[in-house]
Amino acid sequence: MTQPRQLEILKENLEHVMASVPWPNVKSARTQKVGEEYARRTSGKGMDETSFSYDGIQVIADTFERARSTDSDALVDALRKTNLGEPIMLSAGPIRFSESGENVNATTAMVQILKNKPLVVWPKESAQAAPVFPRPKV
């Protein structure tokens, strides 16, 4: 529901709809800088829930740099020791992995469509707008 084409087609039908999705941390200076470069290279497209791939590439690069090897055991060991601060996406802390391989600080944002634009309404410290709930009757 947050993709530009969906917003274009469904317009007012999406107004006030909420979705819990991975989302860029729009209040982070680092995310803003990357977002500006992304927009420049994509003819003005904004970052969205698909932007987590940027963090994934950063984790891969960091893992290879620390492993200093292509040996699978060295790579797995380096990946387990990942502690990548200031991710692009909203996060409850640095990117770190549990023994089972889960990113222990991964989180989502509550995004609400307001004036045909997806805006973070939760968590509060990352909010771009206050949530509108219940949905106003038309």
CYANA upper distance limits for C-alpha pairs under 8 A (distance plus 0.5 A):
  1 MET  CA      6 GLN  CA      6.47
  1 MET  CA      7 LEU  CA      7.30
  1 MET  CA     14 LEU  CA      7.88
  1 MET  CA     19 ALA  CA      8.19
  2 THR  CA      6 GLN  CA      7.37
  2 THR  CA      7 LEU  CA      7.10
  2 THR  CA     48 ASP  CA      8.19
  2 THR  CA    113 ILE  CA      8.09
  2 THR  CA    117 LYS  CA      8.32
  2 THR  CA    118 PRO  CA      6.43
  3 GLN  CA      7 LEU  CA      6.78
  3 GLN  CA     48 ASP  CA      8.29
  4 PRO  CA      8 GLU  CA      6.55
  5 ARG  CA      9 ILE  CA      6.73
  6 GLN  CA     10 LEU  CA      6.36
  6 GLN  CA     11 LYS  CA      8.29
  7 LEU  CA     11 LYS  CA      5.68
  7 LEU  CA     14 LEU  CA      7.60
  7 LEU  CA    116 ASN  CA      6.84
  7 LEU  CA    117 LYS  CA      8.17
 10 LEU  CA     14 LEU  CA      6.64
 11 LYS  CA     15 GLU  CA      7.47
 11 LYS  CA    116 ASN  CA      6.60
 12 GLU  CA    116 ASN  CA      7.60
 14 LEU  CA    113 ILE  CA      6.91
 14 LEU  CA    116 ASN  CA      7.82
 15 GLU  CA    112 GLN  CA      8.48
 15 GLU  CA    113 ILE  CA      5.75
 15 GLU  CA    114 LEU  CA      6.27
 15 GLU  CA    115 LYS  CA      7.18
 15 GLU  CA    116 ASN  CA      6.71
 16 HIS  CA    112 GLN  CA      6.29
 16 HIS  CA    113 ILE  CA      5.55
 16 HIS  CA    114 LEU  CA      6.28
 16 HIS  CA    132 VAL  CA      7.18
 16 HIS  CA    133 PHE  CA      8.50
 16 HIS  CA    135 ARG  CA      6.52
 17 VAL  CA    112 GLN  CA      6.08
 17 VAL  CA    113 ILE  CA      6.08
 17 VAL  CA    135 ARG  CA      8.45
 18 MET  CA    110 MET  CA      7.01
 18 MET  CA    111 VAL  CA      5.99
 18 MET  CA    112 GLN  CA      4.73
 18 MET  CA    113 ILE  CA      7.03
 19 ALA  CA    110 MET  CA      6.13
 19 ALA  CA    111 VAL  CA      5.81
 19 ALA  CA    112 GLN  CA      6.94
 20 SER  CA    108 THR  CA      6.54
 20 SER  CA    109 ALA  CA      5.98
 20 SER  CA    110 MET  CA      4.94
 20 SER  CA    111 VAL  CA      6.71
 21 VAL  CA     49 GLU  CA      6.88
 21 VAL  CA    108 THR  CA      5.58
 21 VAL  CA    109 ALA  CA      5.97
 21 VAL  CA    110 MET  CA      7.00
 21 VAL  CA    111 VAL  CA      7.60
 22 PRO  CA     49 GLU  CA      5.62
 22 PRO  CA     50 THR  CA      8.44
 22 PRO  CA     52 PHE  CA      7.92
 22 PRO  CA     89 MET  CA      7.38
 22 PRO  CA     90 LEU  CA      7.51
 22 PRO  CA    107 THR  CA      7.31
 22 PRO  CA    108 THR  CA      4.94
 22 PRO  CA    109 ALA  CA      6.42
 23 TRP  CA     48 ASP  CA      6.33
 23 TRP  CA     49 GLU  CA      5.22
 23 TRP  CA     50 THR  CA      8.44
 23 TRP  CA     51 SER  CA      7.95
 23 TRP  CA     52 PHE  CA      8.20
 23 TRP  CA     89 MET  CA      5.99
 23 TRP  CA     90 LEU  CA      6.39
 23 TRP  CA    108 THR  CA      7.05
 23 TRP  CA    109 ALA  CA      6.45
 24 PRO  CA     31 THR  CA      7.40
 24 PRO  CA     47 MET  CA      7.32
 24 PRO  CA     48 ASP  CA      6.80
 24 PRO  CA     49 GLU  CA      7.40
 24 PRO  CA     51 SER  CA      7.30
 24 PRO  CA     52 PHE  CA      8.11
 24 PRO  CA     88 ILE  CA      6.14
 24 PRO  CA     89 MET  CA      4.46
 24 PRO  CA     90 LEU  CA      6.04
 25 ASN  CA     31 THR  CA      6.75
 25 ASN  CA     88 ILE  CA      6.49
 25 ASN  CA     89 MET  CA      5.52
 25 ASN  CA     90 LEU  CA      5.02
 25 ASN  CA     91 SER  CA      8.35
 25 ASN  CA    126 SER  CA      7.35
 26 VAL  CA     31 THR  CA      6.69
 26 VAL  CA     32 GLN  CA      6.79
 26 VAL  CA    126 SER  CA      7.75
 27 LYS  CA     31 THR  CA      7.96
 27 LYS  CA     32 GLN  CA      7.81
 27 LYS  CA    126 SER  CA      6.71
 28 SER  CA     32 GLN  CA      6.71
 28 SER  CA     88 ILE  CA      8.19
 29 ALA  CA     33 LYS  CA      6.70
 30 ARG  CA     34 VAL  CA      6.77
 30 ARG  CA     86 GLU  CA      8.09
 30 ARG  CA     88 ILE  CA      7.50
 31 THR  CA     35 GLY  CA      6.33
 31 THR  CA     87 PRO  CA      8.42
 31 THR  CA     88 ILE  CA      5.53
 31 THR  CA     89 MET  CA      8.23
 32 GLN  CA     36 GLU  CA      6.61
 33 LYS  CA     37 GLU  CA      6.98
 34 VAL  CA     38 TYR  CA      6.54
 35 GLY  CA     39 ALA  CA      6.55
 35 GLY  CA     46 GLY  CA      7.28
 35 GLY  CA     47 MET  CA      6.65
 36 GLU  CA     40 ARG  CA      6.69
 37 GLU  CA     41 ARG  CA      6.74
 38 TYR  CA     42 THR  CA      6.57
 38 TYR  CA     44 GLY  CA      8.33
 38 TYR  CA     45 LYS  CA      7.82
 38 TYR  CA     46 GLY  CA      7.78
 38 TYR  CA     47 MET  CA      7.88
 39 ALA  CA     43 SER  CA      6.44
 39 ALA  CA     44 GLY  CA      4.73
 39 ALA  CA     45 LYS  CA      5.49
 39 ALA  CA     46 GLY  CA      6.32
 39 ALA  CA     47 MET  CA      8.34
 40 ARG  CA     44 GLY  CA      6.42
 47 MET  CA     51 SER  CA      6.29
 51 SER  CA     55 ASP  CA      8.24
 51 SER  CA     88 ILE  CA      8.37
 51 SER  CA     89 MET  CA      7.85
 52 PHE  CA     56 GLY  CA      6.94
 52 PHE  CA     88 ILE  CA      7.77
 52 PHE  CA     89 MET  CA      6.61
 53 SER  CA     57 ILE  CA      6.70
 54 TYR  CA     58 GLN  CA      6.86
 54 TYR  CA     88 ILE  CA      7.79
 55 ASP  CA     59 VAL  CA      6.69
 55 ASP  CA     87 PRO  CA      6.64
 55 ASP  CA     88 ILE  CA      6.74
 55 ASP  CA     89 MET  CA      7.86
 56 GLY  CA     60 ILE  CA      6.77
 57 ILE  CA     61 ALA  CA      6.64
 58 GLN  CA     62 ASP  CA      6.49
 59 VAL  CA     63 THR  CA      6.48
 59 VAL  CA     79 LEU  CA      8.41
 59 VAL  CA     82 THR  CA      7.97
 59 VAL  CA     84 LEU  CA      7.67
 60 ILE  CA     64 PHE  CA      6.79
 61 ALA  CA     65 GLU  CA      6.69
 62 ASP  CA     66 ARG  CA      6.69
 62 ASP  CA     82 THR  CA      8.36
 63 THR  CA     67 ALA  CA      6.44
 63 THR  CA     75 LEU  CA      7.00
 63 THR  CA     78 ALA  CA      5.97
 63 THR  CA     79 LEU  CA      5.98
 63 THR  CA     82 THR  CA      7.59
 64 PHE  CA     68 ARG  CA      6.38
 64 PHE  CA     69 SER  CA      7.24
 64 PHE  CA     70 THR  CA      7.86
 64 PHE  CA     75 LEU  CA      7.22
 64 PHE  CA     78 ALA  CA      8.23
 66 ARG  CA     78 ALA  CA      6.65
 67 ALA  CA     74 ALA  CA      5.98
 67 ALA  CA     75 LEU  CA      5.98
 67 ALA  CA     77 ASP  CA      8.18
 67 ALA  CA     78 ALA  CA      5.90
 69 SER  CA     74 ALA  CA      7.03
 69 SER  CA     75 LEU  CA      7.58
 70 THR  CA     74 ALA  CA      7.75
 70 THR  CA     75 LEU  CA      7.11
 71 ASP  CA     75 LEU  CA      6.72
 72 SER  CA     76 VAL  CA      6.57
 73 ASP  CA     77 ASP  CA      6.59
 74 ALA  CA     78 ALA  CA      6.62
 75 LEU  CA     79 LEU  CA      6.51
 76 VAL  CA     80 ARG  CA      6.64
 77 ASP  CA     81 LYS  CA      6.99
 78 ALA  CA     82 THR  CA      6.97
 79 LEU  CA     97 PHE  CA      8.29
 80 ARG  CA     96 ARG  CA      8.11
 80 ARG  CA     97 PHE  CA      6.51
 80 ARG  CA     98 SER  CA      7.96
 80 ARG  CA     99 GLU  CA      7.91
 80 ARG  CA    101 GLY  CA      8.15
 81 LYS  CA     96 ARG  CA      7.86
 81 LYS  CA     97 PHE  CA      8.12
 82 THR  CA     95 ILE  CA      7.32
 82 THR  CA     96 ARG  CA      5.84
 82 THR  CA     97 PHE  CA      7.35
 83 ASN  CA     94 PRO  CA      6.28
 83 ASN  CA     95 ILE  CA      5.96
 83 ASN  CA     96 ARG  CA      5.47
 84 LEU  CA     94 PRO  CA      5.62
 84 LEU  CA     95 ILE  CA      5.39
 84 LEU  CA     96 ARG  CA      7.35
 85 GLY  CA     93 GLY  CA      7.56
 85 GLY  CA     94 PRO  CA      4.71
 85 GLY  CA     95 ILE  CA      6.89
 86 GLU  CA     93 GLY  CA      8.13
 86 GLU  CA     94 PRO  CA      6.73
 87 PRO  CA     91 SER  CA      7.55
 87 PRO  CA     94 PRO  CA      7.25
 87 PRO  CA     95 ILE  CA      7.52
 90 LEU  CA    106 ALA  CA      8.18
 90 LEU  CA    107 THR  CA      7.07
 90 LEU  CA    108 THR  CA      7.21
 90 LEU  CA    109 ALA  CA      7.52
 91 SER  CA     95 ILE  CA      8.39
 91 SER  CA    105 ASN  CA      6.28
 91 SER  CA    106 ALA  CA      5.73
 91 SER  CA    107 THR  CA      5.84
 91 SER  CA    108 THR  CA      8.03
 92 ALA  CA    105 ASN  CA      5.21
 92 ALA  CA    106 ALA  CA      6.76
 92 ALA  CA    107 THR  CA      6.85
 93 GLY  CA    105 ASN  CA      5.80
 93 GLY  CA    106 ALA  CA      8.34
 94 PRO  CA    105 ASN  CA      7.04
 95 ILE  CA    103 ASN  CA      6.61
 95 ILE  CA    104 VAL  CA      7.84
 95 ILE  CA    105 ASN  CA      6.71
 95 ILE  CA    106 ALA  CA      7.88
 96 ARG  CA    102 GLU  CA      8.47
 96 ARG  CA    103 ASN  CA      5.85
 96 ARG  CA    104 VAL  CA      6.45
 96 ARG  CA    105 ASN  CA      7.28
 97 PHE  CA    101 GLY  CA      5.72
 97 PHE  CA    102 GLU  CA      5.64
 97 PHE  CA    103 ASN  CA      4.97
 97 PHE  CA    104 VAL  CA      6.23
 98 SER  CA    102 GLU  CA      5.79
 98 SER  CA    103 ASN  CA      7.03
 98 SER  CA    104 VAL  CA      6.70
109 ALA  CA    120 VAL  CA      6.90
109 ALA  CA    121 VAL  CA      8.08
109 ALA  CA    122 TRP  CA      6.23
109 ALA  CA    123 PRO  CA      6.90
110 MET  CA    120 VAL  CA      6.37
110 MET  CA    121 VAL  CA      6.23
110 MET  CA    122 TRP  CA      5.50
110 MET  CA    123 PRO  CA      7.68
111 VAL  CA    118 PRO  CA      6.38
111 VAL  CA    119 LEU  CA      5.74
111 VAL  CA    120 VAL  CA      4.92
111 VAL  CA    121 VAL  CA      6.21
111 VAL  CA    122 TRP  CA      7.66
112 GLN  CA    117 LYS  CA      8.45
112 GLN  CA    118 PRO  CA      5.97
112 GLN  CA    119 LEU  CA      5.95
112 GLN  CA    120 VAL  CA      6.95
112 GLN  CA    121 VAL  CA      6.97
112 GLN  CA    131 PRO  CA      7.53
113 ILE  CA    117 LYS  CA      5.67
113 ILE  CA    118 PRO  CA      4.91
113 ILE  CA    119 LEU  CA      6.76
114 LEU  CA    118 PRO  CA      6.85
114 LEU  CA    119 LEU  CA      7.30
119 LEU  CA    127 ALA  CA      8.09
119 LEU  CA    128 GLN  CA      6.39
119 LEU  CA    129 ALA  CA      7.10
120 VAL  CA    126 SER  CA      7.33
120 VAL  CA    127 ALA  CA      5.36
120 VAL  CA    128 GLN  CA      5.78
120 VAL  CA    129 ALA  CA      7.07
121 VAL  CA    126 SER  CA      8.06
121 VAL  CA    127 ALA  CA      5.04
121 VAL  CA    128 GLN  CA      6.56
121 VAL  CA    129 ALA  CA      5.83
121 VAL  CA    130 ALA  CA      5.96
121 VAL  CA    131 PRO  CA      5.75
122 TRP  CA    126 SER  CA      7.05
122 TRP  CA    127 ALA  CA      5.85
122 TRP  CA    131 PRO  CA      8.34
123 PRO  CA    127 ALA  CA      6.52
132 VAL  CA    136 PRO  CA      8.46
